[in-house]
Amino acid sequence: MINLFHYLYYSLYLVFKLVKRVGEKDENLASSFYAILLTTNTLTIVLLLKVLVPLNLINQYILKGSFFIVFMIWYLICKFYFLKTGNYLKLINYYDTKFKYKKKQLVVIGMSYILITPILFILIAFWLNKL
Amino acid sequence: MNLRTHEPMSPDPYGEFFSPYLAMGNNPVSTIDPDGGRVMRSGSGAAFEADNPGRERKVDPFDMKGTGGGGTTYYRDGMQIESWTVPKSTSGSGVTMSSANIVFTSYSYTTKDGKVTSWNHDAIWAQYDKGLNNAFGTSFPQLGGNGSNFNGTAYYSGQDQVIVTAYANSGVGQSGFQLAENFGQVINTGGVVYGSAEIALQTISKNNGAQTIGRSLGFGTQRIAQALRGTLGIVSKVGKGIGFVGYGLQFGTIFYKVSNNISISTAEQVGMGISTVLVGAAWIATGTVAAPFVAGGALIYGAGQLGSYILTEKTLEENYFGK
């Protein structure tokens, strides 16, 4: 699971690295954007649990603010785990060597992850709403 | 009330205030007491006459706050109006019928497929007689029990009764939509701020605009260039942040609505999709040559949404797809 966590971060980093930017670091942007995607993933899974657990028992303000609660948790995890501890350097070096000739595939995976995550949430929300 | 001496002719039969000799609670501006019984709020007479020929008097739910026990949240026309308590209702969240003062003349709720179900006064009392005291929690589970919201209009009838016409669920749904609309405006404003600042920043950097502005104002070009770039950079970041907050709130609202079986409109889905694309693109394009294009997109979309909302009180998606 931790490998998947690393792997997706690296894929996102490669996507951000595709274009030249000024004044912003790719690893920082990838970290905060990863938190947004992970938040969406988490809430999609929670939403799917609705089929089993009646979510309407949860306070409406908690539900409406759920995005920020979960986002802050993921944001802090990503910031401390990848950036503050300097893990991103080890990770990028390691994967750069490991996937030296497979970077295009990883970029595609990163792009797909960015696209699929919100689409999946919207589709699942739409499907559950129709149930 | 003796009009000549301005003194009460008899004590308040209902003991509504701390002194039985207080006429209208010492507040003759906003309350009336035409028959010496319970006080009513002024300003509701026209609505009463129009909506309820006969003896029922319409009372603005705003004015019904502050008496009785627990509270619940009420909505009218999809807007959350205020927390208030039906007089003489029993304590606790939600409106209960156990005090026997509250009579539901009619009651209806709208399911998410648009079906409207109604009960008339007798049917509701039949439920009450069966011992299903909590009209919202037990007899009508669609309302979700204690603390549930409904869209209602309150009628004051005679001396003792409050008659409520409630439209369950639709109130919550509309309120959710209203919230989404408001959140949508946050996104739009964020888009406009972000787009304008980013484009201005890029233009000034590209054309050495700071130097021109600095010279024309007589300031040192270096200083003005730094200040301008710094300010626009902050404004751009703030705009992006606002856009992100708006997106998160919209996301949360959809999450809430799905969780509570409240229908999401096509307009909301499309709006959510566009916002997702804009937030994603703004994030990825930060600091790149693509930033002004994304900013332009955000600016056009945000301005279009704001304009649409100001002119038609609807978002672009609502105008296209309907609510």
Interface residues (C-beta under 8 A of the other chain):
Chain A: V15 F16 V19 K20 R21 V22 G23 E24 L29 S32 F33 I36 T40 L43 L47 K50 L55 N56 I58 Q60 L63 K64 G65 S66 F67 F68 F71 I114 P118 F121 I122 A125 F126 L128 N129
Chain B: K112 G144 L179 G233 F244 V245 G248 L249 F251 G252 T253 I254 F255 Y256 K257 V258 S259 N260 N261 S263 I264 Q269 M272 G273 T276 V279 G280 W283 I284 A285 T286 G287 T288 V289 A290
